[in-house]
Every structure is written in structure tokens, then in C-alpha cells.
Amino acid sequence: MLKWALIFFVISIIAGVFGFTGISAAASGIARILFFIAVVVFLIFLVLAVMAGQAIL
């Protein structure tokens, strides 16, 4: 997901440079949403890993 967030971020930057502000804003919004989803998934897996590690001990 971070890969797609980075791709949309780059599209947003390039579109902004060429003056396509609507496309830039849309790509930026998509990149932001994908980034936050990736962070939430990371935190869920981190909590699950810590809980599994405690269950083994």
C-alpha cells in the first residue's frame, strides 16, 4: 500500500508542476488515504505480533 501511496504522491507532484491542480488534489487525497490505511494496518500487525510474542513466553 505504501508503494501505491508513493506512486499517487509522485503523480500529484508532477501534475502540480504542470498546472493540473484538480488532478494533483485528487492524487494527493488518494495518497493520503492509502498512507493512513497502511499505517493502521501496520499498527494492527504490530499489536498482534506483540500479543503473540507474549503468548509464547
N, C-alpha and C positions, 0 to 999 in steps of 0.2 A: 504494500500500500504506500509505503514511503517513496517507492520508485515512481508510482503514478502521481503522487503529490509533487514530487520534484519535476516531473515532466510538465504538469499543468502550471507550475510556477515558472518554468522556463518559457512556456508558451505565453504566459501573462506578461513577462518581461519583454519578450520580443514584440508582442502585439502593442504594448505600451510605447515602445521605441518608435514603431511605425505609425502610431497615432490611432490605433483601433481601440479606443477606450472601452467600448462595450464588451468586446471580446476579452480584453485584458481584465476587466472587472469580473466577468463570469469565470474565467480560468482561475483567477485569484480566489474566488469564493469556493470553487471546487477543490482547489489545492488546500485551502484552509480546512474544509470539512474532512477531506481524506487524511490530513495530518492529525487532526484531533481524534478521528476514529482509530488511527494507527497507535496513537498514544494510549487510548483507552484499552485497546486490545493488549498492548504491551504491559500495562499495569495489571490487567486481569491475569495474564500469564505469569507475571512476577509474583503476585499473591498466591496463585495456585502452586508455583514452584516452592515458595517458602513453606506453605502448608504441607506439601508432600515431603519436603525435607524434614520437617518436624515430626511427621508421622513415622518416618523410617527410624528416627532416633527414639 
